[in-house]
Amino acid sequence: MGVEICVEGLTKSFGQQVIWQDVSLTLPAGEVSVMLGPSGTGKSVFLKTLVGLLKPERGSITIQGRDLTRLREHELYEVRKLFGVLFQDGALFGSMNLYDNIAFPLREHTRKPESEIRRIVLEKMDMVGLIGAEEKLPGEISGGMRKRAGLARALVLDPEIILFDEPDSGLDPVRVAYLNQLIVDLNAQIDATFLIVTHDIASARQVPDNIGLLFRRELVMFGPREKLLTSDEPVVRQFLNGRMQGPIGMAEEKDAAQVEQELAQLRKGEGRGTGPDATGGPTKTPGSQVMTPRLLPGPGITRPPRWQAIARREAELHGHRSREVADA
Ligand SMILES: Nc1ncnc2c1ncn2[C@@H]1O[C@H](COP(=O)(O)OP(=O)(O)OP(=O)(O)O)[C@@H](O)[C@H]1O
């Protein structure tokens, strides 16, 4: 069914280097959330902290009434079974074929007979479209297939929470589109809580219920997708529009006067109404940012009530075309 994760006042440092501080957010049960942020802002560190691989200095992570930051190692081992993690490169064992890689957590953490393991492995391989590739070694397949194999492996213990670390990195736009559809379909099928770290703005616009943004050692914003996508907060707008003008610089920090000058110029440009912005796209004036339609579960996927409600809302927002999709 998916469980809620409640993070409060979380702070993580390495020695003198504070990665982020006082991070508070709630990942709602069964929903899809995306975490954005410039390179090096500690998104991967955040995922590793959530799953208990890194210890924060302060704050709490509450799941099913237990604070993960206070658990002993053997208790943490139990709680980790709630999680499935898809690491950036799939983190597969190079010398094992895909079948054995995907079976690995079942052989390691359960006493299921091989016949049952076979049923589960083939079911998950089918879900991610890898049937027929059981004998392949990770080195013999494409990056996209490795990601899907990593995802199948993350699914075998029926996790309540799935963490995705840049699932789209290194994939071409078409593979990213397929992967996004797979993520949405999976969410409708298994109803777990998803957190996706990504740099891909197109995915962030289409896939999640909620979006967060880490910048300058803080969580700038976390909330429903609509709130972030229509936000006038300069950092959020700069990031979502992939612009150089704004508070985010090449080395992260920018001079305050320079930021103000750039923003004033942008505002002047936006005041003219319809000219192109720095990305070459249509100008997005405050409060009138374009809302991309949400990606819905594909045909053949039974939609639970949550996704039926999302499809109805999308049909109301985006009219006829979405209504056809919603009815499909
Ligand atoms: N085990 C560690 N020990 C010391 N510093 C670390 C450790 N892990 C990460 N860091 C530092 O934490 C910072 C954040 O790293 P992280 O990989 O989480 O960033 P990120 O936002 O995921 O970046 P990217 O988008 O480029 O993948 C970096 O400065 C990194 O060097």
The ligand as a Tripos MOL2 file, in Angstrom:
@<TRIPOS>MOLECULE
LIG
   31    33     1     0     0
SMALL
NO_CHARGES

@<TRIPOS>ATOM
      1 N1         30.7280    9.6150    1.8270 N.pl3     1 LIG1
      2 C1         31.0190   10.9160    1.6290 C.ar      1 LIG1
      3 N2         32.0150   11.5070    2.3130 N.ar      1 LIG1
      4 C2         32.2920   12.8250    2.1380 C.ar      1 LIG1
      5 N3         31.6100   13.6350    1.3050 N.ar      1 LIG1
      6 C3         30.6210   13.1030    0.5880 C.ar      1 LIG1
      7 C4         30.2570   11.7240    0.7160 C.ar      1 LIG1
      8 N4         29.2110   11.4640   -0.1080 N.ar      1 LIG1
      9 C5         28.9370   12.6410   -0.7360 C.ar      1 LIG1
     10 N5         29.7710   13.6290   -0.3140 N.ar      1 LIG1
     11 C6         29.7320   15.0310   -0.7380 C.3       1 LIG1
     12 O1         28.4110   15.4930   -0.5760 O.3       1 LIG1
     13 C7         28.0930   16.4500   -1.6130 C.3       1 LIG1
     14 C8         26.7750   16.0840   -2.2390 C.3       1 LIG1
     15 O2         26.9390   14.8940   -3.0200 O.3       1 LIG1
     16 P1         25.7320   14.1780   -3.7710 P.3       1 LIG1
     17 O3         26.3260   13.0740   -4.5840 O.co2     1 LIG1
     18 O4         24.6650   13.8150   -2.8180 O.co2     1 LIG1
     19 O5         25.2050   15.3560   -4.7150 O.3       1 LIG1
     20 P2         24.0500   15.2780   -5.8080 P.3       1 LIG1
     21 O6         23.1340   16.4190   -5.5610 O.co2     1 LIG1
     22 O7         23.4470   13.9140   -5.8400 O.co2     1 LIG1
     23 O8         24.9060   15.5610   -7.1170 O.3       1 LIG1
     24 P3         24.6800   15.1100   -8.6510 P.3       1 LIG1
     25 O9         23.4010   15.7470   -9.0900 O.co2     1 LIG1
     26 O10        25.8690   15.6910   -9.3650 O.co2     1 LIG1
     27 O11        24.6250   13.5980   -8.6860 O.co2     1 LIG1
     28 C9         29.2830   16.4700   -2.5600 C.3       1 LIG1
     29 O12        30.0760   17.5950   -2.2470 O.3       1 LIG1
     30 C10        30.0260   15.2000   -2.2310 C.3       1 LIG1
     31 O13        31.4030   15.3470   -2.4520 O.3       1 LIG1
@<TRIPOS>BOND
     1     1     2 1
     2     2     3 ar
     3     2     7 ar
     4     3     4 ar
     5     4     5 ar
     6     5     6 ar
     7     6     7 ar
     8     6    10 ar
     9     7     8 ar
    10     8     9 ar
    11     9    10 ar
    12    10    11 1
    13    11    12 1
    14    11    30 1
    15    12    13 1
    16    13    14 1
    17    13    28 1
    18    14    15 1
    19    15    16 1
    20    16    17 2
    21    16    18 1
    22    16    19 1
    23    19    20 1
    24    20    21 2
    25    20    22 1
    26    20    23 1
    27    23    24 1
    28    24    25 2
    29    24    26 1
    30    24    27 1
    31    28    29 1
    32    28    30 1
    33    30    31 1
@<TRIPOS>SUBSTRUCTURE
     1 LIG1         1 GROUP 0 **** ****
